[in-house]
Amino acid sequence: MAAFSPAELERYARHIILPEVGGAGQQALKRARVLVIGAGGLGSPLALYLAAAGIGTLGIVDDDRVSLSNLQRQVLHGSSRIGQLKTESAAVALAELNPHVRVIEHSLRLDAGNIADVLQGYDIVADGSDNFDTRFLVSDTCHRLGKTLVTAAMLRFDGQLSTFKSHLGAPHPCYRCVFPEPPPPGSVPACAEAGVLGALGGVMGSLQALEVIKEITGLGDSLSGRLLLYDALRGEMRNVRLKRDPACRICGDHAEAAP
């Protein structure tokens, strides 16, 4: 990796003077390839802070277009880009924030036929998708491809966040150790039905970006094996311990073979 330019040294100065990050940590960020799934309420602050931090390559997955109702929480986009693909809008905003970051647009919906090809080019996956089918598909594929997954979710006034790296083996659980199967259709309302406080996306997406940065640089304690729960109305956060399930069909002792 080439040395930092004078502009980069000035841009990342507040990182580099942290002894826990330093030049080596900033170089690790510059080398990193992170995939952000969803350019919405979570993906917006997540992508902005990852770009600001100097992630070298940032992939953005989304097949939707910017709408007026998005702008209450999806701060990556603006009124002038209503109707534009969210990936294109994201690329514009991220290039303006940090031109040293390479942004790769994946204007598609992930499915069983394309997900491996998309994920395999990245070191870490940050999932901010808003549907259970995508969350389970992403988590299963991350385990099978040996990718660390940082995933967040939010609804109304509540958020949750965790890191999964079950590919490293015990004691790390996978997503299905905690949530074995998606809930029955219609049992959990989507944000479009139940609503979501816009600023909650800023809180959870920023925390998600922080956990990605920690995984890349080795800072602090990983959230693997813990689920962070945030209650915005009470202003409370708590951690719940997560355990690997030996009977899990994805990462357990007798897990099913990869397709």
N, C-alpha and C positions, 0 to 999 in steps of 0.2 A: 504494500500500500504506500502510495506516494506521501510525502510529508504534507502537513497542512499548509495551505496558502496563508498569507498574512490576513486575508479577509476571514478565513475559517478560524484562525487563532483568536481574532477579535470576537467573532460571533460566539464561539464556545468558551470564552474566557472564564465564565462563572462556573462551568463544569470543570475545566482543567485545573483551576486552583483548589478544587476539592481534593484532598489527598486520597479519598476513597475512589475517585474517578481518574483524575490526572490525564496525561496524554495517552496512556495505554488504554484506559477506559473509553476515551473519546475515539480512539482508533478502532476499538471493538464495535462501537456504535456505527462508525463509518463503514466498516466491513459488513455489517449485518444486513440481512435481507428479511424483511418482515412483511407478512401478508395480512392486510386488514379486510375482514369480511363484513361488508355493510358500510355504506357511507351515509348513515343516518344519525339518529340521536346519540348513539354510543360511538360510532365510527368517526363522527366529526371531530370531537375533542381529542379522541384517540389519535387520529391521523395528524392533526395539527401539532400535538405535543411530540409525537414521534419525529415529525419533520423538523420541528424546532430543535429537537435534541441532536439532530445530525445523523439519523438512520440513513445509511448509504443508498439502499434500494427499498422502496415502499410500494407494494402492490395493493391495489384497491379493487375489490370485487363488489359489483352491484349491477343489477339490470334495470333499475328504476330510473325515472326522470324526476327532476326537481319540481315540486308543486308548492303552492303558496302555504298549504297547511304544514309543510315540513319546516318552515323557517322559524317556528316557535322554539325549536330545540336543535335543529340540524345546522349548527353555526358554520359549517364548512361552505355553505352555499349562500347565495344572495339573491335579492329580488330580480336583478338583471339577468340571472341565469335560470329563471323559471322555464321549464320545458326542456332544458338541456339534460343530457344523460348525467347522472350523478358522478360517474367516473370522470367525465370530461370536466365538470364543474370542480370536482375535487382537485384534479390536476392543475387547473388554473390557480386555485387558492393556494395550493402547496408550493407551486413554483414561485408565487409572489412572496410567500413566507420564507422559503429557503431554496434558492436555485441550485444549491449543491446536492440536493436529494434527487435521485432518479425515481420518477413515478411511473409505474406500469399499470395501465388500465386494463381491467378484465371486465368488460361490459357483458356480463352473462349471469345466469342463475346456475349455481352449482348443482350438479346432479351426479349420480353414480358413474355416468359415462365420462365426465370431464374433470372430476375433482382431483384425481391423482395427478393428472398432467399439470393442473394449476398449482397444487400445493408443493410438488416436489422441488420447485425452484426456490423455496424459501426456507429459512432457518427456524423461524418462529411464526406461529399463526395466532392472530388476535381476532377472536370471533365476537362480533357485535350484531349478529343476525337477529331477526325478530320472529323467527318461526322454529318450531321444534324439529321439523324434518331436517332443516339445514344444520341445526346444532348437533343433532345425533350423527348425521352423515359426516360432519367435520370432525367430531371427536373420535369416531371410529377410524377415520382415515388418518388422522394425526397419529394415533397409536400404531397403526400398521406401517406408516412411513417413517416412524421414529422422530416425529416433530413435537416440540413443546407447544402446548396450547394454553393461551390465556383467554378466558372467556368471561363475559359479563352479560347481565340481563337486568331489565328494569320494567316496572309496571306501576302505574299510579304514583305512589310515594315511596316505593321500596326498590332497592337494588341488591344485587348479589354479584360476587366476583370470586374466581378461583383460578389456579394454575394447575394444569394436568400434564404430567410427564411420565405416564405409565410405561412408556417404552424403556425406561431405565430399570424397570422391575420393582420388586417389593422394596420399600413399603408404599411406593407411590400408587395411588388409586387412579382409575380413569373416570371419565364422566359417567359411564354406565354403572360404576360401582356405587355411585350416589343416586343416579336417576336411571334405573334399569331400562325403562321403556318410556316413550313419549306418553303424555296424558291423553285420555280419550278425546277425540275431536269435539270441540265446542266446550270442553270443561274448563279451559283457561282462556279468558278473553284476550284478544290482541289489544295493543295500545290504541288502535283506531276505534275500538269498542269501549274500552274502559278508561282511556285517557292516560296521560303521563305528565308530570310536572316537568317543564322544559329544562330547568336548571339541574334536575336530577341526572340528566344525560351528561352534563358537564362534570358533575362529581364522579360518576361511575366511569366515564370514558377517560378522565384524567387519571384516576386510580389504576385503570387498566393499562394506560401508557406507562405509568410508573412501574408496574409489575413487569412489563416487557423490558424496560430499561434495566431493571434489576437482574432479570434473567440473562441479559446480554453481557452485563458488566460484572456479574457475580456479587452485586451489592446486597447486603442485608440477608434476611431470611425469606426463602421462597414461600409462596402461598400453597405450594403442593401439599396436599393433606389437610388443608384448611379451607373453609368456605366463609368469606367475609360477607356479612349481612348488614345493610344500611337501612335504617328507618329514618327517612327525612323528616317526618312530622315530629318525632321525638328527639331528633338530633343524636341518635345513638348508633354506634357500630358494635358488632360483636363477631367473634370467630367461633365457628363450629368445627370440631375435629372430624375429619373424614378418614375412613379406613378402606384399604383395598379389600375387595370381596374375592376370596379364593374361588368362588363359584361363578364369577363374572364371565360371561360368554365372550367378551372381547379381550380381557387381560388376565383372566383367572388361570388357575393351575391346569385347566383342561379347555382352554379357549379354542374357539372354532378357528379353522385355518382361514387365512386371508383369501378372498375371492380371486 
